[in-house]
């Protein structure tokens, strides 16, 4: 089977795409897979590092509001992308095209649908993105992670599969917790907070951590000190390095990017996170007590929609980005002192776990490619 997988711009699109590719290779070891991404974006590094070929096109995301004059140039680039997408399709001859969302997938998905090539869309968020909404009617199958997505897509095309996650993300065990604490050089006798603002970083969460570290409190009040694992993001690494110079780093591990996310989740008693769809799916599988601070900068505020789906099920807590500076510390302290509430969140978030999502999506890809679509 020959498959094109397209999408990108952030880790939230890239990692699910790679997981789908890995699952396709499990089903068909001889499958040929080509990624198409946006030039200059993260996928151009991450995809080859995962062992797959990728071609870049000059895709750019629309500026908000949509009447922004810059969108005229972006529209011209989109026409170029359509032309390039047609050439890629003609050369590679895919049996199926997978769009995982984001502006990088817009041209290749539209070009494939126009040529009658089967298309599968993977929508990660509870509020569907613009690209997937526009292409929903032409897709053969639309794999989603949340209920109620028929408000965006034809109901008969929807399959609730969940979001693909990295295979090393599993339910946390006491043994994994001990391994995680050791890996990050932390004590087994102290509570651990894991702060993750996405692969690029999050200024709000970083400022909250700087405030806690600068005050010498780190969420602990008068109690024994709390430990920290902190993914600050590549955009902020130099800034955080300068801030941490001369400070006591005992009980603090920080990095621009956490490679062993499985061990970071396992070590954590509480996770503080943005509410990207992929991260939520990982946290659900890991079964973690989580405080979400959704990004207000994403299109159509989809991170708030994602987080609220869990909050409504009493599976997580949420603080608005604008309120984080004042409200985050009190809430963390409250949860640190309330083991019953932490356990309740850990139990309830498991209902959102879909560990077999990537394999289910890969199976749908094969059915579309063979013309034997499963209803």
C-alpha positions in Angstrom: 0.0 0.0 0.0 1.2 3.5 -0.9 0.2 6.2 1.5 0.7 9.9 1.8 0.3 11.4 5.2 0.1 15.2 5.5 -0.2 17.8 8.2 2.0 19.5 10.6 3.2 22.8 12.0 3.4 21.6 15.6 4.1 18.4 17.5 0.4 18.0 18.0 0.0 17.1 14.4 3.3 15.4 13.8 3.4 12.8 16.5 -0.1 11.4 15.7 0.9 11.3 12.0 4.0 9.3 12.8 2.0 7.0 15.0 -0.4 6.3 12.1 2.6 5.6 9.8 4.1 3.2 12.3 0.8 1.3 12.6 0.5 1.1 8.8 4.0 -0.5 8.7 2.9 -3.0 11.4 0.0 -4.1 9.2 2.0 -4.0 5.9 5.7 -4.1 6.3 6.2 -3.4 2.6 4.0 -0.3 2.7 5.5 2.8 1.1 4.8 6.0 3.1 5.5 9.6 2.1 4.9 12.6 4.3 4.0 16.0 3.0 4.6 19.0 5.3 5.2 22.7 5.5 8.6 23.9 4.6 10.6 25.2 7.6 8.3 23.7 10.2 9.0 21.1 12.8 7.9 18.1 10.7 10.8 18.6 8.3 13.1 17.5 11.1 10.9 15.1 13.2 9.6 13.0 10.3 13.1 12.0 8.9 14.2 11.4 12.5 11.4 8.8 12.7 12.6 7.1 9.6 10.2 8.4 7.0 10.6 10.5 3.8 9.0 13.9 3.7 8.5 16.6 1.0 7.9 20.2 1.9 5.5 22.6 0.3 5.3 26.4 1.0 2.1 26.1 3.1 1.2 28.8 5.6 -1.7 29.2 8.0 -4.3 31.8 7.6 -4.0 35.0 9.7 -6.8 35.9 12.1 -9.1 37.8 11.4 -9.6 36.3 8.0 -9.8 39.7 6.3 -6.2 40.3 7.2 -4.4 41.6 4.0 -1.6 39.1 4.6 -4.1 36.3 3.7 -3.9 37.4 0.0 -0.3 36.2 -0.2 -1.1 33.1 1.8 -3.8 32.4 -0.8 -1.2 32.7 -3.6 1.0 30.3 -1.8 -1.9 27.9 -1.5 -2.3 27.9 -5.3 1.4 27.0 -5.5 0.9 24.2 -3.0 -2.0 22.8 -5.1 0.2 22.7 -8.1 3.0 21.0 -6.1 0.6 18.6 -4.5 -0.7 17.5 -8.0 2.9 16.8 -9.0 3.6 14.8 -5.9 0.4 12.7 -6.3 1.2 12.0 -10.0 4.7 10.9 -9.1 4.0 8.9 -5.9 0.7 7.4 -7.0 -0.8 6.9 -3.5 -3.6 4.4 -2.8 -4.8 6.6 0.1 -4.1 10.1 1.4 -4.3 10.8 5.2 -4.8 14.4 6.4 -4.1 14.9 10.1 -5.2 18.5 10.1 -3.4 21.9 10.0 -2.6 24.1 7.0 0.1 21.8 5.8 -2.5 19.2 4.8 -4.9 21.5 3.0 -3.5 21.3 -0.5 -2.6 17.6 -0.7 -6.0 16.5 0.7 -7.9 18.8 -1.7 -5.8 17.7 -4.7 -6.3 14.0 -3.8 -10.0 14.3 -3.4 -10.3 16.1 -6.8 -8.4 13.2 -8.4 -10.6 10.5 -6.8 -7.9 9.2 -4.5 -9.4 7.9 -1.2 -8.9 10.3 1.6 -9.0 9.7 5.4 -9.1 12.6 7.8 -8.0 12.5 11.4 -9.5 15.2 13.5 -7.8 15.5 16.9 -9.8 18.2 18.5 -13.3 18.5 19.9 -13.9 21.6 17.7 -12.9 20.6 14.2 -10.2 22.6 12.4 -10.9 24.6 9.3 -9.0 22.4 6.9 -10.7 19.2 8.0 -14.1 20.9 8.0 -13.6 22.1 4.4 -12.6 18.6 3.3 -15.1 16.5 5.3 -17.6 15.9 2.5 -14.9 14.6 0.2 -13.3 12.2 2.7 -14.1 8.5 2.7 -13.6 8.2 6.5 -13.1 10.8 9.3 -11.5 9.5 12.5 -12.3 11.6 15.6 -11.5 11.6 19.3 -14.6 13.1 20.8 -18.3 12.5 20.6 -20.7 15.0 18.9 -18.5 15.6 15.9 -21.5 15.1 13.5 -22.0 18.9 13.9 -18.9 19.3 11.7 -18.9 16.1 9.5 -21.3 13.7 7.8 -22.3 11.3 10.5 -22.0 8.2 8.3 -18.3 8.9 7.7 -17.3 9.4 11.4 -15.4 6.7 13.4 -14.5 7.5 17.0 -11.0 6.1 17.3 -9.3 8.5 19.7 -6.0 10.2 18.9 -2.9 8.2 18.1 -0.1 8.6 20.6 3.4 7.4 20.9 3.6 3.7 21.7 5.7 4.2 24.8 2.9 6.1 26.5 1.1 3.6 28.8 -0.7 3.5 32.1 1.7 4.6 34.9 2.8 2.0 37.4 4.7 2.3 40.7 7.7 0.8 39.0 7.6 3.4 36.2 7.2 6.2 38.7 10.4 5.0 40.5 12.2 4.8 37.2 11.0 8.2 36.1 12.1 9.9 39.4 15.5 8.2 39.1 15.8 9.2 35.4 15.2 12.9 36.2 17.4 12.7 39.4 14.5 13.4 41.7 13.6 12.1 45.2 11.0 9.3 45.7 10.0 11.0 49.0 8.7 14.2 47.5 5.7 15.1 45.3 6.5 15.9 41.7 4.9 18.4 39.3 5.3 18.1 35.6 4.8 21.3 33.6 4.5 20.9 29.8 3.6 23.7 27.5 3.9 21.9 24.2 6.9 21.3 22.0 7.4 25.0 21.2 6.9 26.2 24.7 4.3 28.3 26.6 5.1 31.8 27.9 2.3 31.7 30.5 3.4 28.5 32.1 7.1 29.5 31.9 6.3 32.8 33.7 4.4 30.9 36.4 7.4 28.6 36.9 9.8 31.5 37.1 7.6 33.2 39.6 7.5 30.1 41.8 11.3 29.4 41.5 12.1 33.1 42.0 10.0 33.2 45.2 11.6 30.1 46.5 8.2 28.5 47.1 7.6 26.1 44.1 4.0 25.5 45.1 4.9 24.2 48.6 3.9 27.0 51.0 5.1 25.8 54.4 5.3 22.2 53.4 8.2 20.1 52.3 9.5 21.2 48.9 8.0 20.0 45.7 10.0 18.8 42.7 9.6 19.9 39.2 10.0 18.5 35.7 9.6 21.4 33.3 9.5 21.4 29.5 10.1 25.0 28.7 10.1 24.8 24.8 12.7 25.6 22.3 11.5 29.2 21.8 12.2 29.9 25.5 15.3 27.8 26.2 17.9 30.6 26.2 15.6 32.8 28.3 15.2 30.1 30.9 18.9 29.2 30.9 19.6 32.8 31.8 17.0 32.8 34.5 18.3 29.6 36.1 21.9 30.8 36.2 23.2 30.9 39.8 20.0 29.4 41.2 19.7 26.1 43.2 18.5 23.5 40.7 18.1 20.7 43.2 14.7 19.1 42.6 14.3 20.8 39.3 14.8 19.3 35.9 14.1 21.5 32.9 14.6 21.1 29.2 13.4 22.6 26.0 12.1 19.2 25.0 11.4 16.1 27.1 12.4 13.0 25.2 11.2 10.4 27.7 7.7 11.7 28.1 6.6 8.3 29.4 8.9 8.6 32.4 7.9 12.3 33.0 4.3 11.4 33.2 5.0 8.4 35.4 7.0 10.5 37.8 4.4 13.2 38.1 1.8 13.5 40.8 0.2 16.5 39.0 0.6 17.6 35.4 0.2 21.2 34.4 -0.4 21.4 30.6 -1.8 23.2 27.6 -4.8 21.4 26.2 -3.6 20.2 22.8 -5.5 17.1 21.6 -2.4 14.9 21.4 -1.3 15.8 24.9 -4.8 15.1 26.3 -4.8 11.7 24.7 -1.4 10.9 26.2 -2.5 12.1 29.7 -5.7 9.9 29.4 -3.7 6.8 28.7 -1.1 7.6 31.4 -4.0 8.3 33.8 -2.7 11.6 35.3 -4.2 14.2 37.5 -4.1 17.3 35.3 -4.6 21.0 35.4 -5.2 22.4 31.9 -4.3 25.9 31.0 -5.6 26.2 27.4 -3.8 28.4 24.9 -6.0 31.4 23.9 -3.9 31.8 20.7 -5.1 28.8 18.7 -7.7 28.9 16.0 -11.3 28.9 17.2 -10.2 28.4 20.9 -10.2 24.6 20.3 -7.9 24.0 23.3 -10.6 25.3 25.7 -13.2 23.0 24.0 -10.8 20.1 24.4 -10.2 20.8 28.1 -13.9 21.4 28.8 -14.8 17.9 27.5 -12.8 16.5 30.4 -13.8 19.1 33.0 -17.5 18.2 32.3 -16.7 14.6 33.2 -14.8 15.6 36.4 -11.7 14.2 34.8 -9.4 17.3 35.0 -9.2 20.9 36.2 -8.9 24.0 34.0 -7.7 27.5 34.5 -7.9 30.3 31.9 -4.6 31.5 30.6 -5.3 35.0 31.8 -5.9 33.7 35.3 -3.0 31.3 35.6 -0.6 33.8 37.4 -3.1 34.2 40.3 -5.0 30.9 40.3 -2.5 28.2 39.4 -0.5 28.1 42.7 -3.5 27.9 45.0 -5.0 25.1 42.9 -1.8 23.1 42.8 -1.5 23.4 46.5 -5.1 22.3 47.0 -4.5 19.2 44.9 -1.2 18.3 46.6 -3.1 18.3 49.9 -6.1 16.3 48.6 -5.1 12.8 47.5 -8.7 11.8 47.1 -9.3 14.5 44.5 -6.1 13.5 42.6 -7.2 9.9 42.5 -10.7 10.9 41.3 -9.1 12.8 38.4 -6.8 9.9 37.6 -9.7 7.5 37.5 -12.0 9.6 35.5 -9.5 10.7 32.8 -9.1 7.0 31.9 -12.5 7.0 30.1 -10.8 9.2 27.4 -8.0 6.7 26.8 -7.9 5.1 23.4 -4.5 3.2 23.2 -5.4 1.4 20.0 -6.3 4.6 18.0 -3.3 4.4 15.6 -4.0 0.8 14.6 -7.7 1.4 14.1 -6.9 4.4 11.8 -4.3 2.3 9.9 -7.0 -0.4 9.4 -9.4 2.2 8.0 -6.6 3.4 5.6 -6.1 -0.1 4.3 -9.9 -0.5 3.8 -10.1 2.7 1.8 -7.1 1.8 -0.2 -8.6 -1.6 -1.1 -12.0 -0.2 -1.8 -13.5 -2.2 1.0 -14.5 0.5 3.4 -15.9 -0.7 6.7 -19.2 0.9 7.6 
